[in-house]
Amino acid sequence: AAFAERFGDMLGHCPPDVVIYAVALNGEAYFWRSPDRVRRWSEDPSDELLVFFADNVAMYEYLTTSIDFGIHAAVIAKGSRLVALVGDSTAGKTTTALAAARIGFAVYSDERCILQDGHVVPFLRAITVREGGRSALLSAAASACALDASLRELPECGDNSIRPRFLLGERAGGPPRPLSVVFIIEGRAATP
């Protein structure tokens, strides 16, 4: 159920490209694609942690066994132009992507830029809205847009995971297109 909530907007009708198994047993978690490459987490995993590790194992297996290419980036689109926002974790990729959505951009991803045959495909797993990003977005300018209304409904403290289609509606995803531009967000700061 936790995995379906995280990836519910990506569910398709085709057979999966990669099957990953994740099992919690006796206070440990095990992840594998094939029996000869089992990864083990030796602390008692919460459902969210189990999903996080399964996500990472699945992405690793997918990207190391396919011809597709992936980078840690948020991806936004305006018309036919796609922009990758690259940076360290907590650099502001998601906050920047959501700020762009407020002014009409579509959001293809807040986490990964996946290129298949030279085209970016949407990666619509749950968006992690960090407490600082939410505050920055809501204090930047008063807005009556549906995105701001959704952000106001989130708890003020801590990080929140929310499905892209709930947060962004029709601004979640789009057709595969070539990548136009890459911006690098350097560093991290409390104030964007």
Backbone as a printed PyTorch tensor [residue, N CA C, xyz], in Angstrom:
tensor([[[  0.8290,  -1.1900,   0.0000],
         [  0.0000,   0.0000,   0.0000],
         [  0.8760,   1.2570,   0.0000]],

        [[  1.9680,   1.2480,   0.7860],
         [  2.8560,   2.4210,   0.8430],
         [  3.5480,   2.6310,  -0.4980]],

        [[  3.9320,   1.5490,  -1.1580],
         [  4.5810,   1.6710,  -2.4610],
         [  3.5830,   2.1860,  -3.4980]],

        [[  2.3520,   1.6900,  -3.4480],
         [  1.3240,   2.1520,  -4.3860],
         [  1.0280,   3.6290,  -4.1830]],

        [[  1.0390,   4.0950,  -2.9410],
         [  0.8040,   5.5200,  -2.6850],
         [  1.9390,   6.3620,  -3.2550]],

        [[  3.1650,   5.8910,  -3.1310],
         [  4.3250,   6.6400,  -3.6240],
         [  4.3650,   6.6750,  -5.1560]],

        [[  3.9390,   5.5890,  -5.7950],
         [  4.0540,   5.4870,  -7.2490],
         [  2.7120,   5.3780,  -7.9620]],

        [[  1.6220,   5.7140,  -7.2810],
         [  0.2850,   5.5550,  -7.8510],
         [  0.0680,   6.2860,  -9.1620]],

        [[  0.7300,   7.4410,  -9.3580],
         [  0.5490,   8.1900, -10.6020],
         [  1.3860,   7.6360, -11.7530]],

        [[  2.1970,   6.6130, -11.4730],
         [  3.0330,   6.0240, -12.5240],
         [  2.5220,   4.6560, -12.9600]],

        [[  1.4810,   4.1550, -12.3280],
         [  1.0100,   2.8200, -12.6610],
         [  0.5550,   2.7610, -14.1080]],

        [[  0.9460,   1.7080, -14.7860],
         [  0.5900,   1.5480, -16.1840],
         [ -0.1060,   0.2340, -16.4180]],

        [[ -0.3190,  -0.0810, -17.6690],
         [ -1.0130,  -1.3040, -18.0310],
         [ -0.0900,  -2.3080, -18.7160]],

        [[  1.1840,  -1.9650, -18.8350],
         [  2.1560,  -2.8490, -19.4660],
         [  2.8860,  -3.6560, -18.4010]],

        [[  3.4590,  -4.7880, -18.8030],
         [  4.2620,  -5.5290, -17.8350],
         [  5.4660,  -4.6860, -17.4140]],

        [[  5.9350,  -4.8430, -16.1790],
         [  7.0620,  -4.0370, -15.7120],
         [  8.3600,  -4.3860, -16.4240]],

        [[  9.2380,  -3.3820, -16.5520],
         [ 10.5620,  -3.6050, -17.1170],
         [ 11.4590,  -4.3310, -16.1300]],

        [[ 11.2960,  -4.0320, -14.8410],
         [ 12.1250,  -4.5950, -13.7840],
         [ 11.2180,  -4.9850, -12.6280]],

        [[ 11.4390,  -6.1560, -12.0670],
         [ 10.7060,  -6.5990, -10.8900],
         [ 11.6930,  -6.6590,  -9.7380]],

        [[ 11.3650,  -5.9500,  -8.6630],
         [ 12.1880,  -5.9250,  -7.4560],
         [ 11.3480,  -6.4940,  -6.3210]],

        [[ 11.9710,  -7.3120,  -5.5180],
         [ 11.2990,  -7.8810,  -4.3600],
         [ 11.7920,  -7.1600,  -3.1080]],

        [[ 10.8890,  -6.8400,  -2.2130],
         [ 11.2190,  -6.2040,  -0.9430],
         [ 10.4430,  -6.9390,   0.1440]],

        [[ 11.1750,  -7.4190,   1.1340],
         [ 10.5620,  -8.1950,   2.2060],
         [ 11.1020,  -7.7130,   3.5410]],

        [[ 10.2100,  -7.4810,   4.5000],
         [ 10.5990,  -7.1960,   5.8760],
         [ 10.3600,  -8.4770,   6.6730]],

        [[ 11.4050,  -8.9240,   7.3720],
         [ 11.3190, -10.1830,   8.0890],
         [ 12.2100, -10.1260,   9.3230]],

        [[ 11.6440, -10.4070,  10.4680],
         [ 12.4080, -10.4640,  11.7180],
         [ 13.2420,  -9.2120,  11.9580]],

        [[ 12.6520,  -8.0420,  11.7430],
         [ 13.3510,  -6.7950,  12.0330],
         [ 14.3900,  -6.3880,  11.0030]],

        [[ 14.4290,  -7.0530,   9.8600],
         [ 15.3600,  -6.6900,   8.7910],
         [ 14.5980,  -6.5850,   7.4790]],

        [[ 15.1850,  -5.9010,   6.5120],
         [ 14.5670,  -5.7880,   5.1870],
         [ 15.5310,  -6.3620,   4.1510]],

        [[ 14.9670,  -7.0260,   3.1530],
         [ 15.7570,  -7.6330,   2.0840],
         [ 15.1980,  -7.1480,   0.7490]],

        [[ 16.1030,  -6.8210,  -0.1730],
         [ 15.7280,  -6.3290,  -1.4970],
         [ 16.5220,  -7.1080,  -2.5280]],

        [[ 15.8570,  -7.5500,  -3.5980],
         [ 16.5940,  -8.2480,  -4.6440],
         [ 15.8330,  -8.2350,  -5.9580]],

        [[ 16.6020,  -8.3570,  -6.9980],
         [ 16.0670,  -8.5800,  -8.3400],
         [ 16.3160, -10.0220,  -8.7270]],

        [[ 17.4850, -10.5050,  -8.3550],
         [ 17.8210, -11.9120,  -8.5730],
         [ 18.4400, -12.4390,  -7.2720]],

        [[ 18.2950, -13.7350,  -7.0070],
         [ 18.7530, -14.2930,  -5.7290],
         [ 20.2480, -14.1180,  -5.4580]],

        [[ 21.0380, -13.8740,  -6.4860],
         [ 22.4820, -13.7280,  -6.2730],
         [ 22.8830, -12.3060,  -5.8690]],

        [[ 21.9400, -11.3830,  -5.8230],
         [ 22.2470,  -9.9900,  -5.4480],
         [ 21.2240,  -9.4680,  -4.4440]],

        [[ 21.1910, -10.0600,  -3.2680],
         [ 20.2700,  -9.6380,  -2.2180],
         [ 20.9300,  -8.5410,  -1.3910]],

        [[ 20.2090,  -7.4560,  -1.1970],
         [ 20.6770,  -6.3820,  -0.3180],
         [ 19.8840,  -6.4710,   0.9840]],

        [[ 20.5740,  -6.1920,   2.1040],
         [ 19.9240,  -6.3420,   3.4060],
         [ 20.0570,  -5.0520,   4.1990]],

        [[ 18.9650,  -4.6460,   4.8440],
         [ 18.9530,  -3.5210,   5.7710],
         [ 18.7280,  -4.1440,   7.1370]],

        [[ 19.6850,  -3.9690,   8.0440],
         [ 19.6580,  -4.7270,   9.2940],
         [ 18.9380,  -4.0350,  10.4460]],

        [[ 18.2800,  -2.9150,  10.2130],
         [ 17.4750,  -2.2870,  11.2530],
         [ 16.0080,  -2.4460,  10.9070]],

        [[ 15.1750,  -2.4690,  11.9140],
         [ 13.7470,  -2.6510,  11.6950],
         [ 13.2040,  -1.5100,  10.8370]],

        [[ 12.7400,  -1.8070,   9.6260],
         [ 12.2970,  -0.7420,   8.7170],
         [ 10.8380,  -0.3610,   8.9340]],

        [[ 10.5680,   0.9350,   8.8640],
         [  9.1840,   1.4000,   8.8100],
         [  8.6960,   1.1620,   7.3800]],

        [[  7.3870,   1.2690,   7.1670],
         [  6.8570,   1.1180,   5.8090],
         [  7.4940,   2.1340,   4.8680]],

        [[  7.6400,   3.3890,   5.3370],
         [  8.2050,   4.4450,   4.4940],
         [  9.6620,   4.1550,   4.1440]],

        [[ 10.4280,   3.6580,   5.1130],
         [ 11.8290,   3.3200,   4.8590],
         [ 11.9360,   2.1380,   3.9040]],

        [[ 11.0680,   1.1520,   4.0640],
         [ 11.0480,   0.0020,   3.1640],
         [ 10.7690,   0.4570,   1.7330]],

        [[  9.8110,   1.3520,   1.5560],
         [  9.4870,   1.8840,   0.2300],
         [ 10.6580,   2.6910,  -0.3180]],

        [[ 11.3000,   3.5080,   0.5190],
         [ 12.4470,   4.3050,   0.0970],
         [ 13.5590,   3.4130,  -0.4410]],

        [[ 13.9050,   2.3670,   0.2900],
         [ 14.9800,   1.4810,  -0.1580],
         [ 14.5670,   0.6760,  -1.3870]],

        [[ 13.3220,   0.2140,  -1.4290],
         [ 12.8520,  -0.5100,  -2.6130],
         [ 12.9220,   0.3800,  -3.8490]],

        [[ 12.5460,   1.6500,  -3.6930],
         [ 12.6370,   2.6380,  -4.7780],
         [ 14.0810,   2.7440,  -5.2630]],

        [[ 15.0260,   2.8950,  -4.3400],
         [ 16.4270,   3.0480,  -4.7180],
         [ 16.9990,   1.7960,  -5.3650]],

        [[ 16.6610,   0.6370,  -4.8440],
         [ 17.1320,  -0.6160,  -5.4520],
         [ 16.5360,  -0.7710,  -6.8510]],

        [[ 15.2400,  -0.4760,  -6.9850],
         [ 14.5890,  -0.5840,  -8.2960],
         [ 15.2260,   0.3620,  -9.3070]],

        [[ 15.4710,   1.6070,  -8.9140],
         [ 16.0850,   2.5680,  -9.8400],
         [ 17.4970,   2.1360, -10.2230]],

        [[ 18.2630,   1.6580,  -9.2550],
         [ 19.6110,   1.1850,  -9.5490],
         [ 19.5640,   0.0370, -10.5580]],

        [[ 18.7290,  -0.9360, -10.2950],
         [ 18.6240,  -2.0910, -11.1990],
         [ 18.1360,  -1.6680, -12.5800]],

        [[ 17.1400,  -0.8090, -12.6130],
         [ 16.5930,  -0.3370, -13.8890],
         [ 17.6540,   0.4000, -14.7020]],

        [[ 18.3410,   1.3460, -14.0580],
         [ 19.2940,   2.1790, -14.7970],
         [ 20.5930,   1.4550, -15.1390]],

        [[ 20.9440,   0.4110, -14.4070],
         [ 22.1670,  -0.3310, -14.7380],
         [ 21.9180,  -1.4830, -15.7070]],

        [[ 20.6580,  -1.7980, -15.9740],
         [ 20.3770,  -2.9080, -16.8870],
         [ 19.6400,  -2.4820, -18.1540]],

        [[ 19.3640,  -1.1870, -18.3000],
         [ 18.6650,  -0.7290, -19.4980],
         [ 19.5560,   0.2510, -20.2570]],

        [[ 19.1090,   0.6430, -21.4290],
         [ 19.8520,   1.6480, -22.1910],
         [ 19.3880,   3.0600, -21.8440]],

        [[ 18.3760,   3.1560, -20.9680],
         [ 17.8910,   4.4560, -20.5320],
         [ 18.9240,   5.1130, -19.6260]],

        [[ 18.8310,   6.4290, -19.5020],
         [ 19.7770,   7.2120, -18.7200],
         [ 18.9980,   8.0070, -17.6850]],

        [[ 19.5110,   8.1110, -16.4870],
         [ 18.8200,   8.8710, -15.4550],
         [ 19.7740,   9.7340, -14.6630]],

        [[ 19.3120,  10.9260, -14.3030],
         [ 20.0890,  11.8040, -13.4410],
         [ 19.1870,  12.3050, -12.3180]],

        [[ 19.8050,  12.6580, -11.2060],
         [ 19.0710,  13.1840, -10.0540],
         [ 18.7040,  14.6280, -10.3710]],

        [[ 17.4740,  14.8470, -10.7640],
         [ 17.0380,  16.1790, -11.1990],
         [ 15.5230,  16.2770, -11.1630]],

        [[ 15.0420,  17.4850, -10.9310],
         [ 13.6370,  17.7890, -11.1690],
         [ 13.5310,  18.1600, -12.6460]],

        [[ 12.3720,  17.9260, -13.2430],
         [ 12.1790,  18.2750, -14.6570],
         [ 10.8750,  19.0500, -14.7930]],

        [[ 10.9710,  20.2120, -15.4440],
         [  9.7960,  21.0450, -15.6940],
         [  9.6750,  21.2820, -17.1900]],

        [[  8.4800,  21.6420, -17.6340],
         [  8.2400,  21.8530, -19.0600],
         [  7.3700,  23.0720, -19.2710]],

        [[  7.6880,  23.7910, -20.3220],
         [  6.8510,  24.9020, -20.7780],
         [  6.7130,  24.7040, -22.2830]],

        [[  5.5090,  24.4210, -22.7210],
         [  5.3200,  24.1000, -24.1300],
         [  6.0840,  22.8190, -24.4620]],

        [[  6.8860,  22.8700, -25.5040],
         [  7.6490,  21.6780, -25.9000],
         [  9.0620,  21.6620, -25.3270]],

        [[  9.4140,  22.6530, -24.5100],
         [ 10.7670,  22.7410, -23.9380],
         [ 10.8010,  22.1360, -22.5380]],

        [[ 11.7360,  21.2060, -22.3360],
         [ 11.9170,  20.5810, -21.0350],
         [ 13.2220,  21.0480, -20.4180]],

        [[ 13.1780,  21.3070, -19.1220],
         [ 14.3170,  21.8250, -18.3780],
         [ 14.6000,  20.8930, -17.2020]],

        [[ 15.8530,  20.4540, -17.0630],
         [ 16.2640,  19.6580, -15.9050],
         [ 16.9060,  20.5920, -14.8830]],

        [[ 16.5050,  20.4410, -13.6330],
         [ 17.0600,  21.2130, -12.5190],
         [ 17.8970,  20.2460, -11.6890]],

        [[ 19.2060,  20.3410, -11.8070],
         [ 20.1260,  19.4120, -11.1690],
         [ 20.6970,  20.0510,  -9.9100]],

        [[ 20.8650,  19.2710,  -8.8640],
         [ 21.4670,  19.7610,  -7.6340],
         [ 21.4810,  18.6730,  -6.5810]],

        [[ 22.2280,  18.9270,  -5.5190],
         [ 22.2740,  17.9990,  -4.3970],
         [ 20.8930,  17.8670,  -3.7710]],

        [[ 20.7210,  16.8490,  -2.9400],
         [ 19.5010,  16.7450,  -2.1500],
         [ 19.3900,  17.9940,  -1.2940]],

        [[ 18.2170,  18.5080,  -1.1720],
         [ 17.8610,  19.7290,  -0.4340],
         [ 18.4250,  21.0040,  -1.0540]],

        [[ 18.8340,  20.9630,  -2.3260],
         [ 19.3320,  22.1770,  -2.9970],
         [ 18.1930,  23.0930,  -3.4410]],

        [[ 16.9760,  22.5640,  -3.5320],
         [ 15.8370,  23.3870,  -3.9350],
         [ 15.2310,  22.9940,  -5.2720]],

        [[ 15.5290,  21.8010,  -5.7490],
         [ 14.9870,  21.3580,  -7.0420],
         [ 13.4630,  21.3050,  -7.0210]],

        [[ 12.9050,  20.6680,  -6.0080],
         [ 11.4530,  20.5450,  -5.9130],
         [ 10.8040,  21.9010,  -5.7100]],

        [[ 11.3620,  22.7080,  -4.8230],
         [ 10.8030,  24.0400,  -4.5790],
         [ 10.8030,  24.8640,  -5.8560]],

        [[ 11.8940,  24.8000,  -6.6110],
         [ 11.9770,  25.5360,  -7.8770],
         [ 10.9570,  24.9980,  -8.8810]],

        [[ 10.8340,  23.6560,  -8.9510],
         [  9.8600,  23.0560,  -9.8730],
         [  8.4440,  23.4760,  -9.5110]],

        [[  8.1180,  23.4850,  -8.2200],
         [  6.7710,  23.8970,  -7.8040],
         [  6.5390,  25.3860,  -8.0260]],

        [[  7.5750,  26.1990,  -7.8250],
         [  7.4490,  27.6340,  -8.1280],
         [  7.1700,  27.8280,  -9.6180]],

        [[  7.8140,  27.0400, -10.4630],
         [  7.5660,  27.1150, -11.9100],
         [  6.1450,  26.6470, -12.2380]],

        [[  5.6560,  25.6300, -11.5190],
         [  4.2820,  25.1510, -11.7580],
         [  3.2650,  26.2360, -11.4320]],

        [[  3.5680,  27.0670, -10.4400],
         [  2.6590,  28.1540, -10.0780],
         [  2.4560,  29.1310, -11.2330]],

        [[  3.4380,  29.2330, -12.1400],
         [  3.3210,  30.1820, -13.2530],
         [  3.1090,  29.4710, -14.5970]],

        [[  2.6330,  28.2250, -14.5320],
         [  2.1980,  27.5630, -15.7550],
         [  3.0590,  26.4430, -16.2910]],

        [[  4.1620,  26.1190, -15.6540],
         [  4.9910,  25.0000, -16.1190],
         [  4.3580,  23.6750, -15.7060]],

        [[  4.6290,  22.6330, -16.4790],
         [  4.2900,  21.2730, -16.0730],
         [  5.4840,  20.7160, -15.3080]],

        [[  5.2290,  19.7790, -14.3890],
         [  6.2950,  19.1180, -13.6450],
         [  6.3400,  17.6560, -14.0870]],

        [[  7.4630,  17.2610, -14.6810],
         [  7.6690,  15.8790, -15.1070],
         [  8.2110,  15.0250, -13.9670]],

        [[  8.9560,  15.6480, -13.0620],
         [  9.5510,  14.9220, -11.9530],
         [ 10.1170,  15.8930, -10.9440]],

        [[ 10.1860,  15.4680,  -9.6900],
         [ 10.9260,  16.2540,  -8.7020],
         [ 12.1820,  15.5050,  -8.2870]],

        [[ 12.4460,  14.3380,  -8.8830],
         [ 13.5190,  13.4860,  -8.3900],
         [ 14.4560,  12.9550,  -9.4650]],

        [[ 13.9140,  12.5430, -10.5970],
         [ 14.7450,  11.9120, -11.6150],
         [ 14.3820,  12.3970, -13.0080]],

        [[ 15.4190,  12.6440, -13.7800],
         [ 15.2620,  12.9180, -15.2090],
         [ 15.6110,  11.6190, -15.9170]],

        [[ 14.6030,  10.9490, -16.4620],
         [ 14.8100,   9.6800, -17.1520],
         [ 14.7350,   9.9320, -18.6570]],

        [[ 15.8050,   9.5790, -19.3610],
         [ 15.8600,   9.7430, -20.8140],
         [ 15.7390,   8.3740, -21.4790]],

        [[ 14.7350,   8.2290, -22.3310],
         [ 14.5290,   7.0280, -23.1300],
         [ 14.5710,   7.4460, -24.5830]],

        [[ 15.4770,   6.8510, -25.3380],
         [ 15.6210,   7.1780, -26.7590],
         [ 15.7470,   8.6890, -26.9760]],

        [[ 16.4830,   9.3660, -26.0870],
         [ 16.7200,  10.8000, -26.2360],
         [ 15.5850,  11.6950, -25.7830]],

        [[ 14.5350,  11.1120, -25.2040],
         [ 13.3830,  11.8880, -24.7490],
         [ 13.1990,  11.7160, -23.2430]],

        [[ 12.8360,  12.8090, -22.5680],
         [ 12.5210,  12.7460, -21.1460],
         [ 11.1200,  12.1690, -20.9900]],

        [[ 10.9900,  11.1920, -20.1110],
         [  9.6740,  10.6320, -19.8030],
         [  9.3000,  11.0510, -18.3810]],

        [[  8.0260,  11.2800, -18.1130],
         [  7.6300,  11.6930, -16.7650],
         [  7.9980,  10.6280, -15.7290]],

        [[  8.4360,  11.0630, -14.5770],
         [  8.7210,  10.1840, -13.4380],
         [  7.8900,  10.7240, -12.2800]],

        [[  6.6370,  10.2890, -12.2310],
         [  5.6520,  10.8910, -11.3380],
         [  5.4900,  10.1340, -10.0240]],

        [[  6.5920,   9.8930,  -9.3570],
         [  6.4570,   9.3150,  -8.0130],
         [  6.0660,  10.4420,  -7.0630]],

        [[  5.6870,  10.0980,  -5.8560],
         [  5.2340,  11.1090,  -4.8960],
         [  6.2900,  12.2010,  -4.7370]],

        [[  5.8280,  13.4350,  -4.7300],
         [  6.7060,  14.5960,  -4.5700],
         [  6.9360,  14.8260,  -3.0850]],

        [[  8.1970,  14.9910,  -2.7190],
         [  8.5230,  15.2950,  -1.3290],
         [  8.6150,  16.8100,  -1.1770]],

        [[  7.6670,  17.3700,  -0.4520],
         [  7.6510,  18.7980,  -0.1940],
         [  8.2560,  19.0060,   1.1910]],

        [[  9.4330,  19.5890,   1.2150],
         [ 10.1180,  19.8190,   2.4920],
         [  9.5170,  21.0410,   3.1930]],

        [[  9.6380,  21.0410,   4.4980],
         [  9.0760,  22.1210,   5.3130],
         [  9.5600,  23.4930,   4.8390]],

        [[ 10.8660,  23.6430,   4.5950],
         [ 11.4090,  24.9250,   4.1530],
         [ 10.9160,  25.3290,   2.7790]],

        [[ 10.7800,  24.3670,   1.8750],
         [ 10.2710,  24.6620,   0.5400],
         [  8.8260,  25.1080,   0.5730]],

        [[  8.0260,  24.4280,   1.3990],
         [  6.6160,  24.8070,   1.5370],
         [  6.5150,  26.2340,   2.0620]],

        [[  7.2840,  26.5370,   3.1000],
         [  7.2650,  27.8900,   3.6700],
         [  7.7020,  28.9310,   2.6560]],

        [[  8.7650,  28.6260,   1.9060],
         [  9.2730,  29.5730,   0.9080],
         [  8.2340,  29.8300,  -0.1760]],

        [[  7.5840,  28.7770,  -0.6370],
         [  6.5800,  28.9290,  -1.6910],
         [  5.3920,  29.7570,  -1.2040]],

        [[  4.9220,  29.4730,  -0.0030],
         [  3.7410,  30.1710,   0.4970],
         [  4.0320,  31.6060,   0.9170]],

        [[  5.2890,  31.9020,   1.2450],
         [  5.6110,  33.2770,   1.6370],
         [  6.0900,  34.1260,   0.4610]],

        [[  6.4150,  33.4850,  -0.6700],
         [  6.9660,  34.2160,  -1.8260],
         [  5.9620,  35.2080,  -2.3990]],

        [[  4.7300,  34.7980,  -2.5320],
         [  3.6950,  35.6890,  -3.0850],
         [  2.3400,  35.0650,  -2.8060]],

        [[  1.4230,  35.8670,  -2.4390],
         [  0.0730,  35.3650,  -2.2190],
         [ -0.5080,  34.9340,  -3.5570]],

        [[ -1.0850,  33.7660,  -3.5660],
         [ -1.6390,  33.2520,  -4.8070],
         [ -2.9210,  32.4980,  -4.5010]],

        [[ -3.8290,  32.5250,  -5.4160],
         [ -5.0930,  31.8080,  -5.2490],
         [ -5.0940,  30.5260,  -6.0550]],

        [[ -3.9170,  30.0840,  -6.5280],
         [ -3.8780,  28.8980,  -7.3810],
         [ -4.1100,  27.6260,  -6.5680]],

        [[ -4.5540,  26.5850,  -7.2450],
         [ -4.8640,  25.3160,  -6.5970],
         [ -3.6260,  24.7210,  -5.9210]],

        [[ -2.4520,  24.9280,  -6.4970],
         [ -1.2090,  24.4260,  -5.9000],
         [ -1.0140,  25.0230,  -4.5070]],

        [[ -1.1800,  26.3190,  -4.3660],
         [ -1.0230,  26.9580,  -3.0600],
         [ -2.0680,  26.4490,  -2.0730]],

        [[ -3.2840,  26.2470,  -2.5340],
         [ -4.3200,  25.7130,  -1.6500],
         [ -3.9170,  24.3250,  -1.1480]],

        [[ -3.3640,  23.5010,  -2.0270],
         [ -2.9010,  22.1650,  -1.6230],
         [ -1.7350,  22.2610,  -0.6510]],

        [[ -0.8080,  23.1930,  -0.8930],
         [  0.3310,  23.3670,   0.0030],
         [ -0.1270,  23.8170,   1.3870]],

        [[ -1.1440,  24.6570,   1.4400],
         [ -1.6530,  25.1390,   2.7310],
         [ -2.2880,  24.0100,   3.5480]],

        [[ -2.7970,  22.9850,   2.8600],
         [ -3.4180,  21.8520,   3.5490],
         [ -2.3970,  20.9170,   4.1830]],

        [[ -1.1260,  20.9780,   3.7540],
         [ -0.0940,  20.0940,   4.2980],
         [  0.2860,  20.5250,   5.7070]],

        [[  0.7070,  19.5760,   6.5410],
         [  1.1920,  19.9500,   7.8750],
         [  2.3580,  20.9360,   7.7650]],

        [[  2.3900,  21.9120,   8.6510],
         [  3.4220,  22.9460,   8.6020],
         [  4.7990,  22.4220,   8.9650]],

        [[  4.8720,  21.4150,   9.8120],
         [  6.1620,  20.8970,  10.2640],
         [  6.4940,  19.5910,   9.5530]],

        [[  7.7740,  19.4190,   9.2530],
         [  8.2460,  18.1850,   8.6400],
         [  8.0570,  18.1530,   7.1370]],

        [[  8.5610,  17.0680,   6.5500],
         [  8.4450,  16.8560,   5.1190],
         [  7.1520,  16.1050,   4.8230]],

        [[  6.5970,  16.3390,   3.6360],
         [  5.3610,  15.6820,   3.2200],
         [  5.5360,  15.0680,   1.8480]],

        [[  5.0230,  13.8530,   1.6800],
         [  4.9790,  13.2280,   0.3640],
         [  3.5540,  13.3300,  -0.1520]],

        [[  3.4390,  13.7620,  -1.3990],
         [  2.1090,  13.9660,  -1.9640],
         [  2.1390,  13.5730,  -3.4360]],

        [[  1.0970,  12.9130,  -3.8860],
         [  1.0550,  12.4590,  -5.2760],
         [  0.9800,  13.6520,  -6.2190]],

        [[  1.7530,  13.6030,  -7.2920],
         [  1.8250,  14.7340,  -8.2310],
         [  0.4770,  15.1530,  -8.8030]],

        [[ -0.3590,  14.2100,  -9.1730],
         [ -1.6380,  14.5760,  -9.7850],
         [ -2.5540,  15.2720,  -8.7800]],

        [[ -2.4490,  14.9270,  -7.4900],
         [ -3.2380,  15.6270,  -6.4700],
         [ -2.7290,  17.0530,  -6.3030]],

        [[ -1.4120,  17.2090,  -6.2690],
         [ -0.8130,  18.5210,  -6.0280],
         [ -0.8800,  19.4170,  -7.2640]],

        [[ -0.6800,  18.8300,  -8.4590],
         [ -0.5070,  19.6240,  -9.6770],
         [ -1.6250,  19.4700, -10.7040]],

        [[ -2.4790,  18.4920, -10.5260],
         [ -3.5550,  18.2710, -11.4950],
         [ -3.0070,  18.0510, -12.8930]],

        [[ -3.5010,  18.8380, -13.8690],
         [ -3.0840,  18.6770, -15.2700],
         [ -1.6400,  19.1140, -15.5120]],

        [[ -1.0040,  19.7190, -14.5430],
         [  0.4040,  20.1290, -14.6940],
         [  1.3700,  19.0410, -14.2540]],

        [[  0.8800,  17.8150, -14.0580],
         [  1.7330,  16.6810, -13.7080],
         [  2.0080,  15.8620, -14.9600]],

        [[  3.2660,  15.8380, -15.3800],
         [  3.6710,  15.0160, -16.5150],
         [  3.3770,  15.6410, -17.8560]],

        [[  3.4560,  14.8070, -18.8620],
         [  3.2480,  15.2220, -20.2410],
         [  3.8700,  14.1990, -21.1690]],

        [[  3.8140,  14.4340, -22.4620],
         [  4.3710,  13.4670, -23.4100],
         [  5.9060,  13.4950, -23.3830]],

        [[  6.5510,  12.3710, -23.7010],
         [  8.0200,  12.3670, -23.7910],
         [  8.4950,  13.3930, -24.8220]],

        [[  9.5110,  14.1510, -24.4330],
         [ 10.0740,  15.1860, -25.3120],
         [ 11.5740,  15.2570, -25.0930]],

        [[ 12.3070,  15.8470, -26.0580],
         [ 13.7500,  16.0290, -25.8710],
         [ 14.0360,  17.0360, -24.7520]],

        [[ 15.1520,  16.8460, -24.0780],
         [ 15.5920,  17.7680, -23.0390],
         [ 16.1900,  18.9960, -23.7020]],

        [[ 15.7430,  20.1800, -23.3030],
         [ 16.2000,  21.4260, -23.9160],
         [ 17.3590,  22.0650, -23.1630]],

        [[ 17.2630,  22.0980, -21.8210],
         [ 18.2090,  22.8650, -21.0110],
         [ 18.4580,  22.1250, -19.7050]],

        [[ 19.6750,  22.2850, -19.1720],
         [ 20.0030,  21.7810, -17.8410],
         [ 20.5000,  22.9530, -17.0090]],

        [[ 19.8580,  23.1920, -15.8590],
         [ 20.3200,  24.1990, -14.9000],
         [ 20.8800,  23.4610, -13.7020]],

        [[ 21.9870,  23.9470, -13.1750],
         [ 22.5800,  23.3600, -11.9840],
         [ 22.3680,  24.3150, -10.8160]],

        [[ 21.7350,  23.8220,  -9.7690],
         [ 21.5490,  24.5940,  -8.5500],
         [ 22.7270,  24.2540,  -7.6570]],

        [[ 23.5420,  25.2460,  -7.3690],
         [ 24.7510,  24.9990,  -6.6000],
         [ 24.5300,  25.3570,  -5.1380]],

        [[ 24.9180,  24.4590,  -4.2560],
         [ 24.8410,  24.7250,  -2.8360],
         [ 23.4430,  24.5780,  -2.2750]],

        [[ 23.3480,  24.8990,  -0.9850],
         [ 22.0760,  24.8300,  -0.2740],
         [ 22.0180,  26.0010,   0.6900]],

        [[ 20.8320,  26.4980,   0.9470],
         [ 20.6960,  27.5950,   1.8960],
         [ 19.2880,  27.5780,   2.4780]],

        [[ 19.1540,  28.1450,   3.6570],
         [ 17.8440,  28.2290,   4.2900],
         [ 16.9270,  29.1680,   3.5210]],

        [[ 17.4920,  30.1900,   2.8900],
         [ 16.7210,  31.1350,   2.0980],
         [ 17.0150,  30.8820,   0.6230]],

        [[ 16.0060,  30.5750,  -0.1690],
         [ 16.2870,  30.2790,  -1.5990],
         [ 16.8230,  31.5070,  -2.3350]]])
